[in-house]
Amino acid sequence: MRYNAYTMKATVTQITVRGLDSETKSALVKKAAQRGLSLNKYALESLKHASGTDSSEERYRAMKQFISKHRISKADKRAFDQALAWSDKASLEKQRRDERDFGI
């Protein structure tokens, strides 16, 4: 994210994805539709998740929404909370390793 020096407002960066095969595009469109999102919104969320820059709070909120729509036992909920905590820890450790190894 860049900032405009005169207004100090965040500006967004746009990228173009080249070489995307039709099978992958179809899968992305299908998954976006299943979640009720536009392809752009789904792609942004997927990129944030893959890069480790999405917040655990957003993921937790999304999962809570899923849980509220489906029945889940207390034991499964506890297991989910433990898995989420482990995932966040593993993501941070990977990010630190990548920063160290690749000089990011």
VENDAJO-V309181 format. One record per residue. RES is the residue in three letters. PHI is phi in radians with two decimals (none if undefined). D_CENTER is the distance of its C-alpha to the mean C-alpha in whole Angstrom. Layout:
BEGIN
res=RES phi=PHI d_center=D_CENTER
res=RES phi=PHI d_center=D_CENTER
END
This chain:
BEGIN
res=MET phi=none d_center=16
res=ARG phi=-1.90 d_center=20
res=TYR phi=-2.11 d_center=23
res=ASN phi=-1.29 d_center=26
res=ALA phi=-1.12 d_center=29
res=TYR phi=-1.47 d_center=31
res=THR phi=-1.93 d_center=29
res=MET phi=1.00 d_center=26
res=LYS phi=-1.70 d_center=23
res=ALA phi=-1.21 d_center=20
res=THR phi=-1.99 d_center=20
res=VAL phi=-1.73 d_center=17
res=THR phi=-1.82 d_center=17
res=GLN phi=-1.86 d_center=17
res=ILE phi=-2.25 d_center=17
res=THR phi=-2.03 d_center=19
res=VAL phi=-1.76 d_center=18
res=ARG phi=-1.87 d_center=21
res=GLY phi=1.37 d_center=22
res=LEU phi=-1.39 d_center=20
res=ASP phi=-1.31 d_center=22
res=SER phi=-1.14 d_center=22
res=GLU phi=-1.14 d_center=21
res=THR phi=-1.16 d_center=18
res=LYS phi=-1.05 d_center=18
res=SER phi=-1.05 d_center=19
res=ALA phi=-1.12 d_center=17
res=LEU phi=-1.13 d_center=14
res=VAL phi=-1.07 d_center=16
res=LYS phi=-1.10 d_center=17
res=LYS phi=-1.14 d_center=14
res=ALA phi=-1.09 d_center=13
res=ALA phi=-1.10 d_center=17
res=GLN phi=-1.08 d_center=16
res=ARG phi=-1.63 d_center=13
res=GLY phi=1.26 d_center=16
res=LEU phi=-2.04 d_center=14
res=SER phi=-1.27 d_center=15
res=LEU phi=-1.05 d_center=14
res=ASN phi=-1.07 d_center=13
res=LYS phi=-1.10 d_center=11
res=TYR phi=-1.12 d_center=9
res=ALA phi=-1.09 d_center=9
res=LEU phi=-1.07 d_center=8
res=GLU phi=-1.09 d_center=5
res=SER phi=-1.12 d_center=5
res=LEU phi=-1.15 d_center=6
res=LYS phi=-1.08 d_center=4
res=HIS phi=-1.14 d_center=2
res=ALA phi=-1.13 d_center=6
res=SER phi=-1.53 d_center=8
res=GLY phi=1.37 d_center=7
res=THR phi=-1.76 d_center=7
res=ASP phi=-1.40 d_center=5
res=SER phi=-1.46 d_center=8
res=SER phi=-1.12 d_center=9
res=GLU phi=-1.12 d_center=11
res=GLU phi=-1.12 d_center=9
res=ARG phi=-1.11 d_center=8
res=TYR phi=-1.12 d_center=11
res=ARG phi=-1.08 d_center=12
res=ALA phi=-1.11 d_center=11
res=MET phi=-1.21 d_center=12
res=LYS phi=-1.07 d_center=16
res=GLN phi=-1.11 d_center=16
res=PHE phi=-1.06 d_center=16
res=ILE phi=-1.09 d_center=18
res=SER phi=-1.16 d_center=20
res=LYS phi=-1.55 d_center=21
res=HIS phi=-2.25 d_center=22
res=ARG phi=-1.37 d_center=24
res=ILE phi=-2.54 d_center=23
res=SER phi=-1.30 d_center=26
res=LYS phi=-1.08 d_center=26
res=ALA phi=-1.12 d_center=26
res=ASP phi=-1.16 d_center=22
res=LYS phi=-1.11 d_center=21
res=ARG phi=-1.08 d_center=22
res=ALA phi=-1.11 d_center=21
res=PHE phi=-1.07 d_center=17
res=ASP phi=-1.03 d_center=17
res=GLN phi=-1.16 d_center=19
res=ALA phi=-1.14 d_center=16
res=LEU phi=-1.12 d_center=13
res=ALA phi=-1.09 d_center=16
res=TRP phi=-1.11 d_center=16
res=SER phi=-1.07 d_center=13
res=ASP phi=-1.09 d_center=12
res=LYS phi=-1.13 d_center=15
res=ALA phi=-1.12 d_center=15
res=SER phi=-1.11 d_center=12
res=LEU phi=-1.14 d_center=14
res=GLU phi=-1.13 d_center=17
res=LYS phi=-1.11 d_center=15
res=GLN phi=-1.06 d_center=14
res=ARG phi=-1.14 d_center=18
res=ARG phi=-1.08 d_center=20
res=ASP phi=-1.08 d_center=18
res=GLU phi=-1.06 d_center=19
res=ARG phi=-1.20 d_center=23
res=ASP phi=-1.25 d_center=23
res=PHE phi=-1.88 d_center=22
res=GLY phi=1.08 d_center=23
res=ILE phi=-1.35 d_center=20
END
